[in-house]
Amino acid sequence: MATLSDLAHAVQTEVRLRDALQEEAAQSRRLRESEARFHQMAENLSEAIWIYSADFSSAIYVSPRAAELWGIPLEEIYENPLVVLEQIDPEDRVSLRAAMDAAQPTEVTCGFSRRGDAHRGWMRITGVPIRDEEGRVYRAAGIVEEITERRKVEEALRGSERRYRRLVDTSPFAIFSLDLEGRVTELNSAGARIMGGTASELIGEPFERFFRGEQLERAQEHVRALTDGRGGTLDVELVMVRATGRPRRIHLTSTAIREGESVDLNDIIQHVVRVRRYGLETHNIKLKLDLGHQLPMVRGDPGQLEQMILNLVVNAEQALEEVDQGRRLLILRTRSSHTSGAPRGYCFRLRQRPRDLSLGPLSALRSILDHQGPQRGDGPGAQPGPPHRLGARRGGGCAESGW
């Protein structure tokens, strides 16, 4: 006859077995959800994702984008994973195979042709070995990205830089640049001759070294007028003392160089949305884009600007997790501020509904952005207006910055 202790032991065993089965079911469900998220992400990227066996003899996973990039049906890639090598230029194929055999993280840029059409371009292929718990490579994974347009832009930029350098070096006029401390950072041959030395000797020297007394004060005031934004292009006549000690009268035309490039704010926002679309869908957040037309260009570092907006969107996602799923709405809105009643310039708003949520200060924008227009005044002498406001405010969960 079973004792009370035997009965209790049997009940405990059954409870532990039931808990183990429930945990196994939960793990299986989480695994399926993780796989679904991976497939959703991989199949919406502009790059192709690949996972192969360690010897590249079989394909574990290849995203559909690969078929578009190579012009090869996905089924054929699964049947013969190395068929894509046939589309790579022969001279690059050797280096790619060497990188594959090295079993090390690698990145290779190679020329390719797409099967079935006349398209030729450039691919960037990255790969990493995947190791088991004992450190043995049992798979390889990576990304294939077409960089043809980027390569064309880079080649055009290099050509432009060569032409610019040739123009500067052969100019009969002195061309130089100073940093904010007034040190010479660039100097062409004509400039070195006028200053009485060689470029290697004079680069790094303070600009003030070449002036004395009243001429030094006038030169310093000229530089200050440029750096504090009082003028676009300024002219001044000065008497310079050459490195040899001999004076020389010069006519100096100068302009301030502003760092950063001109970017379209709407393009940056749309790229961020593509990056975060999966995250928004995962959190059941509805997205509304309300982007203004003909916005002024923004001068700044595109990477920093993108990161700033990405941080705001991620912060909004996290804040909206506290809201009922059916009521989560994220609005990204841009306007040229002269059309919205704000000071002239541009305005970017990120609004979360329905709650009043603050996204924190946006002071980082001041070091990232330099607004290029509209301009203050009329006519050819009009100058860019200064920043008008910068900050975050509560009111429907709106974080706003504007110039």
QUIVEN-V472394 format. One record per pair of residues at least 4 apart in sequence whose C-alpha atoms are under 7 Angstrom apart, sorted by the first residue. I is the first residue (numbers start at 1). J is the second residue. If there is no record, write none. Layout:
I & J
I & J
This chain:
2 & 6
2 & 7
3 & 7
4 & 8
5 & 9
6 & 10
7 & 11
8 & 12
9 & 13
10 & 14
11 & 15
12 & 16
13 & 17
14 & 18
15 & 19
16 & 20
17 & 21
18 & 22
19 & 23
20 & 24
21 & 25
22 & 26
23 & 27
24 & 28
25 & 29
26 & 30
27 & 31
28 & 32
29 & 33
30 & 34
31 & 35
32 & 36
33 & 37
34 & 38
35 & 39
36 & 40
37 & 41
38 & 42
39 & 43
40 & 44
41 & 45
41 & 278
42 & 49
42 & 63
43 & 63
43 & 64
43 & 65
46 & 65
47 & 65
47 & 143
47 & 144
47 & 145
48 & 63
48 & 65
48 & 66
48 & 143
48 & 144
48 & 145
49 & 62
49 & 63
49 & 142
49 & 143
49 & 144
50 & 61
50 & 62
50 & 63
50 & 141
50 & 142
50 & 143
51 & 59
51 & 60
51 & 61
51 & 62
51 & 140
51 & 141
51 & 142
52 & 56
52 & 58
52 & 59
52 & 60
52 & 61
52 & 139
52 & 140
52 & 141
53 & 57
53 & 58
53 & 59
53 & 60
53 & 138
53 & 139
53 & 140
54 & 137
54 & 138
54 & 139
54 & 140
56 & 81
57 & 81
58 & 78
58 & 81
59 & 78
59 & 81
62 & 66
64 & 74
65 & 69
66 & 70
67 & 71
67 & 72
67 & 73
67 & 74
69 & 114
70 & 84
70 & 114
70 & 115
71 & 114
71 & 115
71 & 116
72 & 76
72 & 115
73 & 77
74 & 78
75 & 79
76 & 80
77 & 81
77 & 83
85 & 93
87 & 112
87 & 113
87 & 114
87 & 115
88 & 92
88 & 93
88 & 110
88 & 111
88 & 112
88 & 113
89 & 93
89 & 111
89 & 112
90 & 94
92 & 96
92 & 110
92 & 111
93 & 97
94 & 98
95 & 99
96 & 100
96 & 108
97 & 101
98 & 102
99 & 106
103 & 129
104 & 128
104 & 129
105 & 127
105 & 128
105 & 129
106 & 126
106 & 127
106 & 128
107 & 124
107 & 125
107 & 126
107 & 127
108 & 124
108 & 125
108 & 126
109 & 122
109 & 123
109 & 124
109 & 125
110 & 122
110 & 123
110 & 124
111 & 121
111 & 122
111 & 123
112 & 120
112 & 121
112 & 122
112 & 123
113 & 119
113 & 120
113 & 121
114 & 119
114 & 120
121 & 148
122 & 146
122 & 147
122 & 148
123 & 144
123 & 145
123 & 146
123 & 147
124 & 144
124 & 145
124 & 146
124 & 147
125 & 143
125 & 144
125 & 145
126 & 142
126 & 143
126 & 144
127 & 140
127 & 141
127 & 142
127 & 143
128 & 140
128 & 141
128 & 142
129 & 137
129 & 139
129 & 140
129 & 141
130 & 137
130 & 138
130 & 139
130 & 140
131 & 135
131 & 136
131 & 137
131 & 138
132 & 136
132 & 137
132 & 138
147 & 151
148 & 152
149 & 153
150 & 154
151 & 155
152 & 156
153 & 157
154 & 158
155 & 159
156 & 160
157 & 161
158 & 162
159 & 163
160 & 164
161 & 165
162 & 166
163 & 167
164 & 168
165 & 169
166 & 170
167 & 171
168 & 175
168 & 188
169 & 188
169 & 189
171 & 190
172 & 190
173 & 190
173 & 191
174 & 188
174 & 190
174 & 191
175 & 187
175 & 188
175 & 191
176 & 186
176 & 187
176 & 188
176 & 191
177 & 184
177 & 185
177 & 186
177 & 187
178 & 182
178 & 183
178 & 184
178 & 185
179 & 183
179 & 184
179 & 185
182 & 206
182 & 207
183 & 204
183 & 205
183 & 206
183 & 207
184 & 203
184 & 204
184 & 205
184 & 206
184 & 207
185 & 203
185 & 204
186 & 203
187 & 191
187 & 192
187 & 199
187 & 203
188 & 192
188 & 199
189 & 193
189 & 199
190 & 194
191 & 195
192 & 196
192 & 197
192 & 198
192 & 199
193 & 197
195 & 242
195 & 243
196 & 242
196 & 243
196 & 244
197 & 201
197 & 202
197 & 243
198 & 202
199 & 203
208 & 216
210 & 240
210 & 241
210 & 242
211 & 215
211 & 216
211 & 240
211 & 241
212 & 216
213 & 217
214 & 218
215 & 219
215 & 238
215 & 239
216 & 220
217 & 221
218 & 222
219 & 223
220 & 224
221 & 225
222 & 226
223 & 227
224 & 228
225 & 229
225 & 230
225 & 231
226 & 230
226 & 231
226 & 255
226 & 256
227 & 256
232 & 255
232 & 256
233 & 253
233 & 254
233 & 255
234 & 253
234 & 254
234 & 255
235 & 252
235 & 253
235 & 254
236 & 251
236 & 252
236 & 253
237 & 250
237 & 251
237 & 252
238 & 249
238 & 250
238 & 251
239 & 247
239 & 248
239 & 249
239 & 250
240 & 247
240 & 248
240 & 249
240 & 250
241 & 245
241 & 246
241 & 247
241 & 248
242 & 246
242 & 247
242 & 248
260 & 299
260 & 300
260 & 301
261 & 299
261 & 300
261 & 301
262 & 297
262 & 298
262 & 299
262 & 300
263 & 297
263 & 298
263 & 299
263 & 302
264 & 268
264 & 297
264 & 298
265 & 269
265 & 298
266 & 270
266 & 291
267 & 271
268 & 272
268 & 306
269 & 273
270 & 274
271 & 275
272 & 276
272 & 306
272 & 310
273 & 277
276 & 280
277 & 281
278 & 282
279 & 283
280 & 284
280 & 285
280 & 317
281 & 285
284 & 325
285 & 328
285 & 329
285 & 330
286 & 328
286 & 329
286 & 330
287 & 329
287 & 330
287 & 331
288 & 330
288 & 331
288 & 332
289 & 331
289 & 332
289 & 333
290 & 332
290 & 333
290 & 334
291 & 333
291 & 334
291 & 335
292 & 334
292 & 335
292 & 336
295 & 335
295 & 336
295 & 346
296 & 336
296 & 346
296 & 372
296 & 373
296 & 374
297 & 372
298 & 369
298 & 370
298 & 371
298 & 372
299 & 369
299 & 370
299 & 371
299 & 372
300 & 368
300 & 369
300 & 370
301 & 305
301 & 368
302 & 306
303 & 307
304 & 308
304 & 368
305 & 309
305 & 368
306 & 310
307 & 311
308 & 312
309 & 313
310 & 314
311 & 315
312 & 316
312 & 359
313 & 317
314 & 318
315 & 319
315 & 359
316 & 320
316 & 352
317 & 321
320 & 328
323 & 327
323 & 328
324 & 328
327 & 354
328 & 353
329 & 352
329 & 353
330 & 351
330 & 352
330 & 353
331 & 350
331 & 351
331 & 352
332 & 349
332 & 350
332 & 351
333 & 348
333 & 349
333 & 350
334 & 347
334 & 348
334 & 349
335 & 340
335 & 346
335 & 347
335 & 348
336 & 340
336 & 345
336 & 346
336 & 347
337 & 341
337 & 342
337 & 343
337 & 344
337 & 345
337 & 346
337 & 347
338 & 342
338 & 343
338 & 344
338 & 345
343 & 388
344 & 374
344 & 403
345 & 373
345 & 374
345 & 402
345 & 403
346 & 402
346 & 403
347 & 400
347 & 401
347 & 402
347 & 403
348 & 400
348 & 401
348 & 402
349 & 398
349 & 399
349 & 400
350 & 398
350 & 399
350 & 400
351 & 396
351 & 397
351 & 398
351 & 399
352 & 357
352 & 396
352 & 397
352 & 398
353 & 396
355 & 396
355 & 397
356 & 394
356 & 395
356 & 396
356 & 397
357 & 394
357 & 396
357 & 397
358 & 394
358 & 397
358 & 398
358 & 399
359 & 399
360 & 392
361 & 391
361 & 392
362 & 390
362 & 391
362 & 392
363 & 390
363 & 391
364 & 368
365 & 369
371 & 403
372 & 384
373 & 384
373 & 385
374 & 384
375 & 382
375 & 383
375 & 384
375 & 385
376 & 382
376 & 383
376 & 384
376 & 385
377 & 382
378 & 382
387 & 403
388 & 402
388 & 403
389 & 401
389 & 402
389 & 403
390 & 401
390 & 402
391 & 400
391 & 401
392 & 399
392 & 400
392 & 401
393 & 398
393 & 399
393 & 400
394 & 398
